[in-house]
């Protein structure tokens, strides 16, 4: 049996807010959750993620240490 008075209060239907809009309900020990990023505005899931091109880094490493690549 859990001890009384040591466990936080559990909220079954805690609203989750993003940009001031209610986006979901979850169980939590907080009465309200505010998030900056979630599935609908995350760059990875919205295909707006930009890849930083670091071309040449592997080639420079291989050249620096005199290693050969598997590419012909």
N, CA, C and O atoms as a Tripos MOL2 file, in Angstrom:
@<TRIPOS>MOLECULE
protein
  288   287    72     0     0
PROTEIN
NO_CHARGES

@<TRIPOS>ATOM
      1 N           0.8410   -1.1910    0.0000 N.3       1 UNK1
      2 CA          0.0000    0.0000    0.0000 C.3       1 UNK1
      3 C           0.8820    1.2490    0.0000 C.2       1 UNK1
      4 O           1.8210    1.3500    0.7900 O.2       1 UNK1
      5 N           0.5780    2.1990   -0.8880 N.am      2 UNK2
      6 CA          1.3420    3.4410   -0.8810 C.3       2 UNK2
      7 C           1.0450    4.2660    0.3640 C.2       2 UNK2
      8 O          -0.0570    4.2340    0.9120 O.2       2 UNK2
      9 N           2.0390    4.9870    0.7810 N.am      3 UNK3
     10 CA          1.8740    5.8400    1.9580 C.3       3 UNK3
     11 C           1.0070    7.0390    1.5890 C.2       3 UNK3
     12 O           1.0570    7.5360    0.4640 O.2       3 UNK3
     13 N           0.2260    7.4860    2.5380 N.am      4 UNK4
     14 CA         -0.5970    8.6720    2.3380 C.3       4 UNK4
     15 C           0.2670    9.9250    2.4220 C.2       4 UNK4
     16 O           1.2940    9.9440    3.1000 O.2       4 UNK4
     17 N          -0.1610   10.9540    1.7320 N.am      5 UNK5
     18 CA          0.4240   12.2980    1.8000 C.3       5 UNK5
     19 C           1.8170   12.4240    1.1870 C.2       5 UNK5
     20 O           2.4620   13.4520    1.3930 O.2       5 UNK5
     21 N           2.3200   11.4200    0.4350 N.am      6 UNK6
     22 CA          3.6350   11.5960   -0.1810 C.3       6 UNK6
     23 C           3.5610   11.5990   -1.7070 C.2       6 UNK6
     24 O           4.5350   11.9620   -2.3660 O.2       6 UNK6
     25 N           2.4510   11.2120   -2.2660 N.am      7 UNK7
     26 CA          2.3110   11.1530   -3.7080 C.3       7 UNK7
     27 C           1.6200   12.4070   -4.2350 C.2       7 UNK7
     28 O           0.6950   12.9120   -3.5980 O.2       7 UNK7
     29 N           2.0530   12.9170   -5.3870 N.am      8 UNK8
     30 CA          1.4130   14.1080   -5.9470 C.3       8 UNK8
     31 C           0.0070   13.7920   -6.4350 C.2       8 UNK8
     32 O          -0.3220   12.6440   -6.7330 O.2       8 UNK8
     33 N          -0.8070   14.8230   -6.5080 N.am      9 UNK9
     34 CA         -2.1690   14.6640   -7.0090 C.3       9 UNK9
     35 C          -2.1120   14.3410   -8.4930 C.2       9 UNK9
     36 O          -1.3280   14.9480   -9.2220 O.2       9 UNK9
     37 N          -2.9210   13.4060   -8.9530 N.am     10 UNK10
     38 CA         -2.9590   12.9810  -10.3420 C.3      10 UNK10
     39 C          -4.1740   13.5670  -11.0350 C.2      10 UNK10
     40 O          -5.2970   13.4470  -10.5470 O.2      10 UNK10
     41 N          -3.9450   14.2010  -12.1740 N.am     11 UNK11
     42 CA         -5.0180   14.7640  -12.9810 C.3      11 UNK11
     43 C          -5.1820   13.8890  -14.2230 C.2      11 UNK11
     44 O          -4.2490   13.7680  -15.0170 O.2      11 UNK11
     45 N          -6.3410   13.2860  -14.3970 N.am     12 UNK12
     46 CA         -6.5700   12.3730  -15.5180 C.3      12 UNK12
     47 C          -6.7070   13.0880  -16.8540 C.2      12 UNK12
     48 O          -6.2330   12.5850  -17.8730 O.2      12 UNK12
     49 N          -7.3360   14.2310  -16.8650 N.am     13 UNK13
     50 CA         -7.5730   14.9610  -18.1120 C.3      13 UNK13
     51 C          -6.8900   16.3170  -18.0840 C.2      13 UNK13
     52 O          -7.5500   17.3540  -18.0230 O.2      13 UNK13
     53 N          -5.5600   16.3040  -18.1300 N.am     14 UNK14
     54 CA         -4.7980   17.5410  -18.1270 C.3      14 UNK14
     55 C          -4.7350   18.1010  -19.5390 C.2      14 UNK14
     56 O          -4.2890   17.3990  -20.4460 O.2      14 UNK14
     57 N          -5.1650   19.3380  -19.7580 N.am     15 UNK15
     58 CA         -5.0720   19.9090  -21.1120 C.3      15 UNK15
     59 C          -3.6310   20.2830  -21.4490 C.2      15 UNK15
     60 O          -2.8840   20.7720  -20.6020 O.2      15 UNK15
     61 N          -3.2630   20.0420  -22.7010 N.am     16 UNK16
     62 CA         -1.9430   20.4120  -23.2050 C.3      16 UNK16
     63 C          -2.1520   21.5610  -24.1860 C.2      16 UNK16
     64 O          -2.9360   21.4440  -25.1280 O.2      16 UNK16
     65 N          -1.4520   22.6680  -23.9630 N.am     17 UNK17
     66 CA         -1.5800   23.8670  -24.7950 C.3      17 UNK17
     67 C          -0.3110   24.1060  -25.5970 C.2      17 UNK17
     68 O           0.7990   23.9250  -25.0970 O.2      17 UNK17
     69 N          -0.4880   24.5150  -26.8490 N.am     18 UNK18
     70 CA          0.6230   24.9380  -27.6950 C.3      18 UNK18
     71 C           0.1530   26.1720  -28.4490 C.2      18 UNK18
     72 O          -0.8680   26.1250  -29.1360 O.2      18 UNK18
     73 N           0.8730   27.2580  -28.3310 N.am     19 UNK19
     74 CA          0.5000   28.5390  -28.9390 C.3      19 UNK19
     75 C          -0.8800   28.9980  -28.4870 C.2      19 UNK19
     76 O          -1.6230   29.5920  -29.2690 O.2      19 UNK19
     77 N          -1.2250   28.7310  -27.2490 N.am     20 UNK20
     78 CA         -2.5000   29.1620  -26.7000 C.3      20 UNK20
     79 C          -3.6860   28.3170  -27.1060 C.2      20 UNK20
     80 O          -4.8140   28.6240  -26.7190 O.2      20 UNK20
     81 N          -3.4690   27.2550  -27.8800 N.am     21 UNK21
     82 CA         -4.5600   26.3870  -28.3270 C.3      21 UNK21
     83 C          -4.4810   25.0490  -27.6040 C.2      21 UNK21
     84 O          -3.3970   24.4980  -27.4080 O.2      21 UNK21
     85 N          -5.6200   24.5460  -27.2170 N.am     22 UNK22
     86 CA         -5.6900   23.2570  -26.5610 C.3      22 UNK22
     87 C          -5.5240   22.1730  -27.6230 C.2      22 UNK22
     88 O          -6.3090   22.1030  -28.5690 O.2      22 UNK22
     89 N          -4.4930   21.3190  -27.4670 N.am     23 UNK23
     90 CA         -4.2130   20.3320  -28.5110 C.3      23 UNK23
     91 C          -4.4690   18.8930  -28.0810 C.2      23 UNK23
     92 O          -4.6540   18.0250  -28.9350 O.2      23 UNK23
     93 N          -4.4850   18.6220  -26.7840 N.am     24 UNK24
     94 CA         -4.6770   17.2400  -26.3370 C.3      24 UNK24
     95 C          -4.9940   17.2160  -24.8500 C.2      24 UNK24
     96 O          -4.8770   18.2210  -24.1480 O.2      24 UNK24
     97 N          -5.3910   16.0560  -24.4000 N.am     25 UNK25
     98 CA         -5.5850   15.7960  -22.9770 C.3      25 UNK25
     99 C          -4.7480   14.5760  -22.6070 C.2      25 UNK25
    100 O          -4.7770   13.5580  -23.2990 O.2      25 UNK25
    101 N          -4.0070   14.6890  -21.5150 N.am     26 UNK26
    102 CA         -3.1760   13.5900  -21.0490 C.3      26 UNK26
    103 C          -3.3030   13.4720  -19.5360 C.2      26 UNK26
    104 O          -3.8600   14.3580  -18.8880 O.2      26 UNK26
    105 N          -2.7980   12.4020  -18.9810 N.am     27 UNK27
    106 CA         -2.7140   12.2570  -17.5340 C.3      27 UNK27
    107 C          -1.4140   12.8530  -17.0480 C.2      27 UNK27
    108 O          -0.3690   12.6260  -17.6590 O.2      27 UNK27
    109 N          -1.4480   13.6080  -15.9670 N.am     28 UNK28
    110 CA         -0.2530   14.2820  -15.4850 C.3      28 UNK28
    111 C          -0.4010   14.6600  -14.0180 C.2      28 UNK28
    112 O          -1.5000   14.6480  -13.4640 O.2      28 UNK28
    113 N           0.7210   14.9940  -13.4060 N.am     29 UNK29
    114 CA          0.6970   15.5150  -12.0460 C.3      29 UNK29
    115 C           0.5320   17.0330  -12.0390 C.2      29 UNK29
    116 O           0.3950   17.6400  -10.9770 O.2      29 UNK29
    117 N           0.5430   17.6400  -13.2100 N.am     30 UNK30
    118 CA          0.3000   19.0760  -13.3510 C.3      30 UNK30
    119 C          -1.1380   19.2840  -13.8060 C.2      30 UNK30
    120 O          -1.7030   18.4290  -14.4880 O.2      30 UNK30
    121 N          -1.7260   20.3980  -13.4390 N.am     31 UNK31
    122 CA         -3.1070   20.6630  -13.8240 C.3      31 UNK31
    123 C          -3.2220   21.1940  -15.2460 C.2      31 UNK31
    124 O          -4.3010   21.1810  -15.8390 O.2      31 UNK31
    125 N          -2.0790   21.6690  -15.7990 N.am     32 UNK32
    126 CA         -2.0670   22.2350  -17.1460 C.3      32 UNK32
    127 C          -0.6460   22.1270  -17.6880 C.2      32 UNK32
    128 O           0.3140   22.3750  -16.9580 O.2      32 UNK32
    129 N          -0.5000   21.7620  -18.9580 N.am     33 UNK33
    130 CA          0.8140   21.6600  -19.5850 C.3      33 UNK33
    131 C           0.8810   22.6120  -20.7720 C.2      33 UNK33
    132 O          -0.0540   22.6940  -21.5690 O.2      33 UNK33
    133 N           1.9930   23.3260  -20.8820 N.am     34 UNK34
    134 CA          2.2120   24.2380  -21.9930 C.3      34 UNK34
    135 C           3.4920   23.7890  -22.6880 C.2      34 UNK34
    136 O           4.5490   23.7030  -22.0630 O.2      34 UNK34
    137 N           3.3900   23.5020  -23.9950 N.am     35 UNK35
    138 CA          4.5390   23.0390  -24.7590 C.3      35 UNK35
    139 C           4.8450   24.0170  -25.8890 C.2      35 UNK35
    140 O           3.9510   24.7080  -26.3790 O.2      35 UNK35
    141 N           6.1090   24.0720  -26.2980 N.am     36 UNK36
    142 CA          6.5170   24.9410  -27.3960 C.3      36 UNK36
    143 C           6.4200   24.2200  -28.7390 C.2      36 UNK36
    144 O           6.0620   24.8210  -29.7520 O.2      36 UNK36
    145 N           6.7400   22.9320  -28.7360 N.am     37 UNK37
    146 CA          6.7790   22.1550  -29.9740 C.3      37 UNK37
    147 C           5.9860   20.8760  -29.7710 C.2      37 UNK37
    148 O           6.0730   20.2340  -28.7250 O.2      37 UNK37
    149 N           5.2210   20.5210  -30.7760 N.am     38 UNK38
    150 CA          4.5170   19.2460  -30.7520 C.3      38 UNK38
    151 C           4.4520   18.7050  -32.1730 C.2      38 UNK38
    152 O           4.9860   19.3340  -33.0870 O.2      38 UNK38
    153 N           3.8350   17.5930  -32.3800 N.am     39 UNK39
    154 CA          3.8400   16.8930  -33.6610 C.3      39 UNK39
    155 C           3.4310   17.7670  -34.8420 C.2      39 UNK39
    156 O           4.0540   17.6830  -35.9010 O.2      39 UNK39
    157 N           2.4260   18.5860  -34.6980 N.am     40 UNK40
    158 CA          1.9100   19.3690  -35.8260 C.3      40 UNK40
    159 C           2.7960   20.5560  -36.2070 C.2      40 UNK40
    160 O           2.6630   21.0780  -37.3140 O.2      40 UNK40
    161 N           3.6940   20.9960  -35.3240 N.am     41 UNK41
    162 CA          4.5510   22.1210  -35.7020 C.3      41 UNK41
    163 C           6.0410   21.7920  -35.5820 C.2      41 UNK41
    164 O           6.8740   22.6960  -35.6340 O.2      41 UNK41
    165 N           6.3850   20.5200  -35.4250 N.am     42 UNK42
    166 CA          7.7830   20.1150  -35.3640 C.3      42 UNK42
    167 C           8.3400   20.0280  -36.7860 C.2      42 UNK42
    168 O           7.7070   19.4220  -37.6510 O.2      42 UNK42
    169 N           9.5040   20.6170  -37.0460 N.am     43 UNK43
    170 CA         10.0470   20.6320  -38.4060 C.3      43 UNK43
    171 C          10.2390   19.2450  -39.0210 C.2      43 UNK43
    172 O          10.0720   19.0910  -40.2310 O.2      43 UNK43
    173 N          10.5790   18.2480  -38.2340 N.am     44 UNK44
    174 CA         10.7940   16.9100  -38.7780 C.3      44 UNK44
    175 C           9.5110   16.3330  -39.3550 C.2      44 UNK44
    176 O           9.5340   15.7040  -40.4130 O.2      44 UNK44
    177 N           8.4000   16.5400  -38.6750 N.am     45 UNK45
    178 CA          7.1410   15.9610  -39.1060 C.3      45 UNK45
    179 C           6.4000   16.7990  -40.1440 C.2      45 UNK45
    180 O           5.5190   16.2890  -40.8370 O.2      45 UNK45
    181 N           6.7480   18.0660  -40.2560 N.am     46 UNK46
    182 CA          6.0680   18.9320  -41.2260 C.3      46 UNK46
    183 C           6.8760   19.0930  -42.5110 C.2      46 UNK46
    184 O           6.5040   19.8890  -43.3740 O.2      46 UNK46
    185 N           7.9610   18.3600  -42.6510 N.am     47 UNK47
    186 CA          8.8390   18.4160  -43.8180 C.3      47 UNK47
    187 C           9.4000   19.8070  -44.0780 C.2      47 UNK47
    188 O           9.7080   20.1430  -45.2220 O.2      47 UNK47
    189 N           9.5360   20.6080  -43.0500 N.am     48 UNK48
    190 CA         10.1500   21.9170  -43.2130 C.3      48 UNK48
    191 C          11.5450   21.9430  -42.6070 C.2      48 UNK48
    192 O          12.1340   23.0110  -42.4380 O.2      48 UNK48
    193 N          12.0710   20.7700  -42.2830 N.am     49 UNK49
    194 CA         13.3970   20.6690  -41.6940 C.3      49 UNK49
    195 C          14.4470   20.9510  -42.7680 C.2      49 UNK49
    196 O          14.3680   20.4190  -43.8760 O.2      49 UNK49
    197 N          15.4150   21.7770  -42.4390 N.am     50 UNK50
    198 CA         16.4810   22.0690  -43.3780 C.3      50 UNK50
    199 C          17.7190   21.2960  -42.9500 C.2      50 UNK50
    200 O          18.0930   21.2990  -41.7770 O.2      50 UNK50
    201 N          18.3400   20.6450  -43.9000 N.am     51 UNK51
    202 CA         19.5370   19.8730  -43.6380 C.3      51 UNK51
    203 C          20.7420   20.7650  -43.9330 C.2      51 UNK51
    204 O          20.8520   21.3330  -45.0190 O.2      51 UNK51
    205 N          21.6290   20.8790  -42.9710 N.am     52 UNK52
    206 CA         22.8380   21.6580  -43.1610 C.3      52 UNK52
    207 C          23.8190   20.8000  -43.9460 C.2      52 UNK52
    208 O          24.2020   19.7160  -43.5070 O.2      52 UNK52
    209 N          24.2140   21.2890  -45.0920 N.am     53 UNK53
    210 CA         25.0990   20.5370  -45.9630 C.3      53 UNK53
    211 C          26.5210   20.6250  -45.4270 C.2      53 UNK53
    212 O          27.1050   21.7070  -45.3710 O.2      53 UNK53
    213 N          27.0620   19.5040  -45.0420 N.am     54 UNK54
    214 CA         28.4280   19.4590  -44.5360 C.3      54 UNK54
    215 C          29.2890   18.6430  -45.4960 C.2      54 UNK54
    216 O          30.1240   17.8410  -45.0780 O.2      54 UNK54
    217 N          29.0700   18.8610  -46.7700 N.am     55 UNK55
    218 CA         29.7830   18.1260  -47.8020 C.3      55 UNK55
    219 C          31.2780   18.3720  -47.6920 C.2      55 UNK55
    220 O          31.7310   19.4960  -47.4710 O.2      55 UNK55
    221 N          32.0170   17.3120  -47.8500 N.am     56 UNK56
    222 CA         33.4630   17.4310  -47.8200 C.3      56 UNK56
    223 C          34.0870   17.0810  -46.4880 C.2      56 UNK56
    224 O          35.3070   16.9250  -46.4230 O.2      56 UNK56
    225 N          33.3300   16.9530  -45.4420 N.am     57 UNK57
    226 CA         33.9070   16.6630  -44.1330 C.3      57 UNK57
    227 C          34.5110   15.2590  -44.0950 C.2      57 UNK57
    228 O          35.6070   15.0600  -43.5690 O.2      57 UNK57
    229 N          33.7880   14.2900  -44.6560 N.am     58 UNK58
    230 CA         34.2950   12.9160  -44.6730 C.3      58 UNK58
    231 C          35.5360   12.8380  -45.5590 C.2      58 UNK58
    232 O          36.5280   12.1990  -45.2070 O.2      58 UNK58
    233 N          35.4630   13.4970  -46.7070 N.am     59 UNK59
    234 CA         36.5940   13.4730  -47.6200 C.3      59 UNK59
    235 C          37.8390   14.0970  -46.9830 C.2      59 UNK59
    236 O          38.9440   13.5740  -47.1290 O.2      59 UNK59
    237 N          37.6560   15.2070  -46.2840 N.am     60 UNK60
    238 CA         38.7940   15.8360  -45.5990 C.3      60 UNK60
    239 C          39.3680   14.9230  -44.5280 C.2      60 UNK60
    240 O          40.5860   14.8420  -44.3750 O.2      60 UNK60
    241 N          38.4960   14.2260  -43.7760 N.am     61 UNK61
    242 CA         38.9550   13.3020  -42.7390 C.3      61 UNK61
    243 C          39.7590   12.1720  -43.3730 C.2      61 UNK61
    244 O          40.8440   11.8290  -42.9010 O.2      61 UNK61
    245 N          39.2110   11.5890  -44.4590 N.am     62 UNK62
    246 CA         39.8860   10.4740  -45.1120 C.3      62 UNK62
    247 C          41.2440   10.9210  -45.6720 C.2      62 UNK62
    248 O          42.2290   10.1900  -45.5730 O.2      62 UNK62
    249 N          41.2910   12.1100  -46.2540 N.am     63 UNK63
    250 CA         42.5340   12.6290  -46.8100 C.3      63 UNK63
    251 C          43.5460   12.9190  -45.6990 C.2      63 UNK63
    252 O          44.7350   12.6370  -45.8490 O.2      63 UNK63
    253 N          43.0780   13.4740  -44.6020 N.am     64 UNK64
    254 CA         43.9620   13.8350  -43.4930 C.3      64 UNK64
    255 C          44.6600   12.6210  -42.9180 C.2      64 UNK64
    256 O          45.8400   12.6900  -42.5760 O.2      64 UNK64
    257 N          43.9470   11.5100  -42.8070 N.am     65 UNK65
    258 CA         44.5180   10.3110  -42.2180 C.3      65 UNK65
    259 C          44.9530    9.2790  -43.2500 C.2      65 UNK65
    260 O          45.2930    8.1510  -42.8930 O.2      65 UNK65
    261 N          44.9450    9.6540  -44.5160 N.am     66 UNK66
    262 CA         45.4280    8.7910  -45.5640 C.3      66 UNK66
    263 C          44.6310    7.5130  -45.7420 C.2      66 UNK66
    264 O          45.1930    6.4660  -46.0630 O.2      66 UNK66
    265 N          43.3320    7.5910  -45.5370 N.am     67 UNK67
    266 CA         42.4760    6.4250  -45.6610 C.3      67 UNK67
    267 C          41.8300    6.4070  -47.0310 C.2      67 UNK67
    268 O          41.6370    7.4530  -47.6510 O.2      67 UNK67
    269 N          41.4980    5.2170  -47.5010 N.am     68 UNK68
    270 CA         40.8330    5.0840  -48.7840 C.3      68 UNK68
    271 C          39.3540    4.8440  -48.5550 C.2      68 UNK68
    272 O          38.9650    4.1400  -47.6230 O.2      68 UNK68
    273 N          38.5390    5.4270  -49.4040 N.am     69 UNK69
    274 CA         37.0880    5.2130  -49.3090 C.3      69 UNK69
    275 C          36.6990    3.9850  -50.1140 C.2      69 UNK69
    276 O          37.4820    3.5040  -50.9330 O.2      69 UNK69
    277 N          35.5060    3.4800  -49.8900 N.am     70 UNK70
    278 CA         34.9850    2.3400  -50.6370 C.3      70 UNK70
    279 C          34.4860    2.7780  -52.0020 C.2      70 UNK70
    280 O          34.2470    1.9390  -52.8710 O.2      70 UNK70
    281 N          34.3250    4.0850  -52.2050 N.am     71 UNK71
    282 CA         33.8800    4.6010  -53.5080 C.3      71 UNK71
    283 C          35.0090    4.4730  -54.5120 C.2      71 UNK71
    284 O          36.1710    4.6930  -54.1700 O.2      71 UNK71
    285 N          34.6900    4.1280  -55.7200 N.am     72 UNK72
    286 CA         35.7330    3.9970  -56.7580 C.3      72 UNK72
    287 C          35.8770    5.2670  -57.5400 C.2      72 UNK72
    288 O          36.7030    5.3410  -58.4490 O.2      72 UNK72
@<TRIPOS>BOND
     1     1     2 1
     2     2     3 1
     3     3     4 2
     4     3     5 am
     5     5     6 1
     6     6     7 1
     7     7     8 2
     8     7     9 am
     9     9    10 1
    10    10    11 1
    11    11    12 2
    12    11    13 am
    13    13    14 1
    14    14    15 1
    15    15    16 2
    16    15    17 am
    17    17    18 1
    18    18    19 1
    19    19    20 2
    20    19    21 am
    21    21    22 1
    22    22    23 1
    23    23    24 2
    24    23    25 am
    25    25    26 1
    26    26    27 1
    27    27    28 2
    28    27    29 am
    29    29    30 1
    30    30    31 1
    31    31    32 2
    32    31    33 am
    33    33    34 1
    34    34    35 1
    35    35    36 2
    36    35    37 am
    37    37    38 1
    38    38    39 1
    39    39    40 2
    40    39    41 am
    41    41    42 1
    42    42    43 1
    43    43    44 2
    44    43    45 am
    45    45    46 1
    46    46    47 1
    47    47    48 2
    48    47    49 am
    49    49    50 1
    50    50    51 1
    51    51    52 2
    52    51    53 am
    53    53    54 1
    54    54    55 1
    55    55    56 2
    56    55    57 am
    57    57    58 1
    58    58    59 1
    59    59    60 2
    60    59    61 am
    61    61    62 1
    62    62    63 1
    63    63    64 2
    64    63    65 am
    65    65    66 1
    66    66    67 1
    67    67    68 2
    68    67    69 am
    69    69    70 1
    70    70    71 1
    71    71    72 2
    72    71    73 am
    73    73    74 1
    74    74    75 1
    75    75    76 2
    76    75    77 am
    77    77    78 1
    78    78    79 1
    79    79    80 2
    80    79    81 am
    81    81    82 1
    82    82    83 1
    83    83    84 2
    84    83    85 am
    85    85    86 1
    86    86    87 1
    87    87    88 2
    88    87    89 am
    89    89    90 1
    90    90    91 1
    91    91    92 2
    92    91    93 am
    93    93    94 1
    94    94    95 1
    95    95    96 2
    96    95    97 am
    97    97    98 1
    98    98    99 1
    99    99   100 2
   100    99   101 am
   101   101   102 1
   102   102   103 1
   103   103   104 2
   104   103   105 am
   105   105   106 1
   106   106   107 1
   107   107   108 2
   108   107   109 am
   109   109   110 1
   110   110   111 1
   111   111   112 2
   112   111   113 am
   113   113   114 1
   114   114   115 1
   115   115   116 2
   116   115   117 am
   117   117   118 1
   118   118   119 1
   119   119   120 2
   120   119   121 am
   121   121   122 1
   122   122   123 1
   123   123   124 2
   124   123   125 am
   125   125   126 1
   126   126   127 1
   127   127   128 2
   128   127   129 am
   129   129   130 1
   130   130   131 1
   131   131   132 2
   132   131   133 am
   133   133   134 1
   134   134   135 1
   135   135   136 2
   136   135   137 am
   137   137   138 1
   138   138   139 1
   139   139   140 2
   140   139   141 am
   141   141   142 1
   142   142   143 1
   143   143   144 2
   144   143   145 am
   145   145   146 1
   146   146   147 1
   147   147   148 2
   148   147   149 am
   149   149   150 1
   150   150   151 1
   151   151   152 2
   152   151   153 am
   153   153   154 1
   154   154   155 1
   155   155   156 2
   156   155   157 am
   157   157   158 1
   158   158   159 1
   159   159   160 2
   160   159   161 am
   161   161   162 1
   162   162   163 1
   163   163   164 2
   164   163   165 am
   165   165   166 1
   166   166   167 1
   167   167   168 2
   168   167   169 am
   169   169   170 1
   170   170   171 1
   171   171   172 2
   172   171   173 am
   173   173   174 1
   174   174   175 1
   175   175   176 2
   176   175   177 am
   177   177   178 1
   178   178   179 1
   179   179   180 2
   180   179   181 am
   181   181   182 1
   182   182   183 1
   183   183   184 2
   184   183   185 am
   185   185   186 1
   186   186   187 1
   187   187   188 2
   188   187   189 am
   189   189   190 1
   190   190   191 1
   191   191   192 2
   192   191   193 am
   193   193   194 1
   194   194   195 1
   195   195   196 2
   196   195   197 am
   197   197   198 1
   198   198   199 1
   199   199   200 2
   200   199   201 am
   201   201   202 1
   202   202   203 1
   203   203   204 2
   204   203   205 am
   205   205   206 1
   206   206   207 1
   207   207   208 2
   208   207   209 am
   209   209   210 1
   210   210   211 1
   211   211   212 2
   212   211   213 am
   213   213   214 1
   214   214   215 1
   215   215   216 2
   216   215   217 am
   217   217   218 1
   218   218   219 1
   219   219   220 2
   220   219   221 am
   221   221   222 1
   222   222   223 1
   223   223   224 2
   224   223   225 am
   225   225   226 1
   226   226   227 1
   227   227   228 2
   228   227   229 am
   229   229   230 1
   230   230   231 1
   231   231   232 2
   232   231   233 am
   233   233   234 1
   234   234   235 1
   235   235   236 2
   236   235   237 am
   237   237   238 1
   238   238   239 1
   239   239   240 2
   240   239   241 am
   241   241   242 1
   242   242   243 1
   243   243   244 2
   244   243   245 am
   245   245   246 1
   246   246   247 1
   247   247   248 2
   248   247   249 am
   249   249   250 1
   250   250   251 1
   251   251   252 2
   252   251   253 am
   253   253   254 1
   254   254   255 1
   255   255   256 2
   256   255   257 am
   257   257   258 1
   258   258   259 1
   259   259   260 2
   260   259   261 am
   261   261   262 1
   262   262   263 1
   263   263   264 2
   264   263   265 am
   265   265   266 1
   266   266   267 1
   267   267   268 2
   268   267   269 am
   269   269   270 1
   270   270   271 1
   271   271   272 2
   272   271   273 am
   273   273   274 1
   274   274   275 1
   275   275   276 2
   276   275   277 am
   277   277   278 1
   278   278   279 1
   279   279   280 2
   280   279   281 am
   281   281   282 1
   282   282   283 1
   283   283   284 2
   284   283   285 am
   285   285   286 1
   286   286   287 1
   287   287   288 2
@<TRIPOS>SUBSTRUCTURE
     1 UNK1         2 RESIDUE 1 A UNK
     2 UNK2         6 RESIDUE 1 A UNK
     3 UNK3        10 RESIDUE 1 A UNK
     4 UNK4        14 RESIDUE 1 A UNK
     5 UNK5        18 RESIDUE 1 A UNK
     6 UNK6        22 RESIDUE 1 A UNK
     7 UNK7        26 RESIDUE 1 A UNK
     8 UNK8        30 RESIDUE 1 A UNK
     9 UNK9        34 RESIDUE 1 A UNK
    10 UNK10       38 RESIDUE 1 A UNK
    11 UNK11       42 RESIDUE 1 A UNK
    12 UNK12       46 RESIDUE 1 A UNK
    13 UNK13       50 RESIDUE 1 A UNK
    14 UNK14       54 RESIDUE 1 A UNK
    15 UNK15       58 RESIDUE 1 A UNK
    16 UNK16       62 RESIDUE 1 A UNK
    17 UNK17       66 RESIDUE 1 A UNK
    18 UNK18       70 RESIDUE 1 A UNK
    19 UNK19       74 RESIDUE 1 A UNK
    20 UNK20       78 RESIDUE 1 A UNK
    21 UNK21       82 RESIDUE 1 A UNK
    22 UNK22       86 RESIDUE 1 A UNK
    23 UNK23       90 RESIDUE 1 A UNK
    24 UNK24       94 RESIDUE 1 A UNK
    25 UNK25       98 RESIDUE 1 A UNK
    26 UNK26      102 RESIDUE 1 A UNK
    27 UNK27      106 RESIDUE 1 A UNK
    28 UNK28      110 RESIDUE 1 A UNK
    29 UNK29      114 RESIDUE 1 A UNK
    30 UNK30      118 RESIDUE 1 A UNK
    31 UNK31      122 RESIDUE 1 A UNK
    32 UNK32      126 RESIDUE 1 A UNK
    33 UNK33      130 RESIDUE 1 A UNK
    34 UNK34      134 RESIDUE 1 A UNK
    35 UNK35      138 RESIDUE 1 A UNK
    36 UNK36      142 RESIDUE 1 A UNK
    37 UNK37      146 RESIDUE 1 A UNK
    38 UNK38      150 RESIDUE 1 A UNK
    39 UNK39      154 RESIDUE 1 A UNK
    40 UNK40      158 RESIDUE 1 A UNK
    41 UNK41      162 RESIDUE 1 A UNK
    42 UNK42      166 RESIDUE 1 A UNK
    43 UNK43      170 RESIDUE 1 A UNK
    44 UNK44      174 RESIDUE 1 A UNK
    45 UNK45      178 RESIDUE 1 A UNK
    46 UNK46      182 RESIDUE 1 A UNK
    47 UNK47      186 RESIDUE 1 A UNK
    48 UNK48      190 RESIDUE 1 A UNK
    49 UNK49      194 RESIDUE 1 A UNK
    50 UNK50      198 RESIDUE 1 A UNK
    51 UNK51      202 RESIDUE 1 A UNK
    52 UNK52      206 RESIDUE 1 A UNK
    53 UNK53      210 RESIDUE 1 A UNK
    54 UNK54      214 RESIDUE 1 A UNK
    55 UNK55      218 RESIDUE 1 A UNK
    56 UNK56      222 RESIDUE 1 A UNK
    57 UNK57      226 RESIDUE 1 A UNK
    58 UNK58      230 RESIDUE 1 A UNK
    59 UNK59      234 RESIDUE 1 A UNK
    60 UNK60      238 RESIDUE 1 A UNK
    61 UNK61      242 RESIDUE 1 A UNK
    62 UNK62      246 RESIDUE 1 A UNK
    63 UNK63      250 RESIDUE 1 A UNK
    64 UNK64      254 RESIDUE 1 A UNK
    65 UNK65      258 RESIDUE 1 A UNK
    66 UNK66      262 RESIDUE 1 A UNK
    67 UNK67      266 RESIDUE 1 A UNK
    68 UNK68      270 RESIDUE 1 A UNK
    69 UNK69      274 RESIDUE 1 A UNK
    70 UNK70      278 RESIDUE 1 A UNK
    71 UNK71      282 RESIDUE 1 A UNK
    72 UNK72      286 RESIDUE 1 A UNK
